[in-house]
Amino acid sequence: MKRRDVLKGLTVLPLAGGAIAGVLPETALAAGNSTAAKAAKRDFFKELGVTPIINAQATMTFLSGSTMMPETLEAINSTAHSFVNMYELQDAIGLKIAEMLKCESGMVTSGAASAILLGTAACITGTDKKKIRDMPTPEGPQREVIKLASHRYGWDSIMRTAGVKIIYVKGAEEMEKAFNANTVMCQYFNGAADRDLNYEDFVAIAKKHNIQTMIDIAADVPPVENLYKFQKIGFDLICLSGGKMLRGPQSAGLLYGKKELIDAAKLNHSPYEVPIGRPCKVNKEEMFGMYAALKSFVERDHEKEWQMWLDRIKYIGDKAESIAGVKAETRLPQGYTNNFPGLLLTWDAGSINIDGNQVSKALKDGTPSIQTRGGQGNSLSVGVTLLLDDQVDIVARRIKEVLSAAAAKTAKS
Ligand SMILES: *Cc1c(COP(=O)(O)O)cnc(C)c1O
């Protein structure tokens, strides 16, 4: 692409975003969709008798993860009516992922969990058709994955689905000794990044033994920098959720990194008929939707979005603090996952005799139903990142109602 075209692309894109924003009540950048924008005539919640919930907590799979960005929905709706060759589509999106994330290649998976499975399978089979067909028990001894014991987590079972045995080690010396002819991969969990070996040392040891590395960063974007960081450090495979803060389709995710491995992972995936990854099929709408969500995320003004979250925290916090005895605090992220600010409310038990779990339950049982997290004693955690624009005031109002009612009751007793 010529430099002029690059510049042209840069100026055109935000404008295009603005045009879409003009149609919707709020800009995509400001927060995402508003409930009014998606009001449909047919009420499926009512029809099925299930309660729609306002998510004032965080992305949780049981609570249907996140809401999709308007761009994601637009991609789903506008592509649903045509057929497409799925191999061609996956390859085309792979090229875009490579360009956007500055890596060799990428693919859309059905969630980060499927990225873990397909990446592990890729390290075992390469492009060998017989091995792919014989997974999870290809000819030969059981394959091994090396992992730091302090990084052990529930998702290890996904790697085991690919037939491997996980060898847990402590420190560089033990890791060095764990390599043998059956070792196929070393896996790192970003949520445990400060435990035992750092990224660089872990990758260096694996490279010394010519073994591929995978990192799970499923819930670790934002910050946006994390999209680019780990391929630079030298990880060969990166697993990311599409349905968390990227706000793509809830059952989509990304696997990206080394082209040779992504090619092998694709051979282990749908639309091929019988490989181990066939149960992790991704439909074309989710592929387009995932691509649109990623593009929207990398092009977003992240500082502006962060400020919008802080503004919401202040708005809800101020309303709550209008009740005597309530204190509002902005909680900044600590650690490597769920990197966004939240609101912590605490109150004086003497003047407001209700605990955090009771407040949380009252909000959940109220109308509309609001999901928050009741903390220890007299505290409540309120998440603001997944609220639709018109839900911020609803949440503020309901919290104030519940705490005021408890304060009035306490005063009387
Ligand atoms: C959420 C999560 C996963 C699974 O991601 P899905 O996209 O839901 O499949 C894997 N690993 C970690 C650390 C996670 O937080």
The ligand as a Gaussian input file, in Angstrom:
#p B3LYP/6-31G(d) Opt

LIG

0 1
 C      -12.212000     -17.215000      29.848000
 C      -10.939000     -17.949000      29.839000
 C      -10.724000     -19.037000      28.990000
 C      -11.802000     -19.555000      28.065000
 O      -12.175000     -18.605000      27.137000
 P      -13.451000     -18.827000      26.218000
 O      -13.313000     -17.740000      25.209000
 O      -14.657000     -18.678000      27.092000
 O      -13.354000     -20.176000      25.631000
 C       -9.485000     -19.638000      29.001000
 N       -8.515000     -19.228000      29.829000
 C       -8.687000     -18.206000      30.677000
 C       -7.568000     -17.800000      31.569000
 C       -9.906000     -17.526000      30.728000
 O      -10.061000     -16.493000      31.558000

